[in-house]
Amino acid sequence: MKIDLVLTNLELSGSIKYMGALASGFAALGHQVRYLYSGIGSGFSLVEAALGGFSRVRYAGDWTHWASRELLGSPVLRLFAKGTFDPSQSVNLIGNVIHAKSFDRLTRDTDVIVYVNTLAYPPPDSGNHEGLEKS
């Protein structure tokens, strides 16, 4: 089976460690695993050990991540989560919207999609959420 694990940002966190263990378990059972992600966080250099050697595909670009961080993430985090999250940890929401078709193309032949959290859920207008209703 082809399994995609969808992450928001590649940066060290409890979710990343959990997804790394999940990927290892799926691979041990003989499944093909890859990570899909839309952004890179401030702790990117620390993720290698947690994620292992599985394929990684970024489906949204740097400029949309910058725009999401500056226009959406930074103001929200400064107002509601000061001291909890750094603005560099903002999720690439704009990239998720703009690159919905790229996400669909990448996951067209995927058998199972696992989302790390609600912010990693399919981009709007992504056809892949329909498959959840059918199964």
C-alpha positions in Angstrom: 0.0 0.0 0.0 1.0 3.6 -0.6 0.7 5.7 2.5 1.1 9.5 2.7 1.7 11.2 6.1 0.7 14.9 5.7 2.5 17.3 8.0 2.1 21.1 8.3 5.8 22.1 8.9 8.9 20.1 9.0 10.2 21.0 12.5 10.8 19.1 15.7 7.7 18.5 17.7 5.8 15.7 19.4 3.7 15.3 16.3 6.8 14.8 14.1 8.2 12.2 16.5 4.8 10.4 16.4 4.6 10.5 12.6 8.2 9.2 12.4 7.3 6.2 14.5 4.1 5.6 12.5 6.1 5.8 9.2 8.6 3.2 10.6 5.8 0.9 11.6 4.1 1.1 8.2 7.4 0.5 6.4 8.1 -2.5 8.7 4.8 -4.0 7.5 6.0 -3.6 3.9 4.1 -0.4 2.9 5.5 2.5 0.8 5.6 5.6 3.0 6.3 9.3 2.2 5.8 12.6 3.9 3.9 15.5 2.3 4.4 18.9 3.9 3.6 22.6 3.1 6.2 24.4 5.2 9.5 24.4 7.0 9.6 25.6 10.6 12.4 27.1 12.7 13.5 23.7 14.0 13.9 22.1 10.6 17.5 21.0 11.2 16.4 18.8 14.0 13.9 16.6 12.2 16.2 14.2 10.4 16.5 11.8 13.3 12.7 11.9 14.0 11.6 11.4 10.4 14.1 8.8 9.2 15.0 8.3 5.6 11.5 8.3 4.0 10.7 10.4 0.9 9.6 14.0 1.5 7.6 16.1 -0.9 6.8 19.7 -0.4 3.6 20.6 -2.2 3.5 24.4 -1.4 6.2 26.9 -2.0 8.4 29.2 0.1 6.7 32.4 -0.9 3.3 31.2 0.2 4.8 30.1 3.5 6.3 33.5 4.0 3.0 35.2 3.1 1.1 33.0 5.5 3.5 33.7 8.3 3.7 37.4 7.8 0.0 38.1 6.9 -1.8 35.5 9.0 0.4 33.7 11.4 2.5 36.4 13.0 -0.4 38.7 14.0 -2.5 35.8 15.3 0.3 34.2 17.3 1.3 37.6 18.7 -2.2 38.3 19.9 -3.3 34.9 21.1 -0.2 32.7 21.6 2.6 35.0 22.7 5.3 33.0 24.3 3.8 29.7 23.2 4.6 29.6 19.5 7.2 31.5 17.4 5.9 33.2 14.3 8.4 31.1 12.3 6.2 28.1 13.2 3.2 29.4 11.3 1.4 27.0 9.0 1.4 27.6 5.3 -2.4 28.2 5.0 -2.1 30.3 1.8 0.0 27.6 0.2 -2.6 24.9 1.1 -5.3 26.9 -0.7 -3.2 27.8 -3.8 -1.7 24.3 -4.2 -4.8 22.2 -3.7 -4.4 20.8 -7.2 -0.8 19.9 -6.6 -1.9 18.1 -3.4 -4.6 16.2 -5.4 -2.0 15.1 -8.1 0.4 13.9 -5.5 -2.1 11.8 -3.6 -4.1 10.5 -6.6 -2.6 7.0 -6.3 -2.3 7.0 -2.5 -4.2 4.3 -0.6 -4.1 5.8 2.9 -3.6 9.4 3.9 -2.8 10.3 7.6 -3.0 13.9 8.7 -0.8 15.0 11.7 -3.4 17.5 12.9 -6.4 19.5 11.6 -4.2 22.2 10.1 -2.7 19.5 7.8 -6.1 18.4 6.5 -6.6 18.6 2.8 -6.5 22.0 1.1 -9.9 23.5 0.3 -11.4 22.0 -2.9 -9.1 19.0 -2.6 -10.9 15.9 -4.0 -9.2 13.6 -1.5 -11.6 14.4 1.4 -14.3 12.8 -0.6 -12.6 9.4 -0.4 -13.0 9.5 3.4 -16.7 9.6 3.0 -16.7 6.6 0.6 -14.7 4.3 2.8 
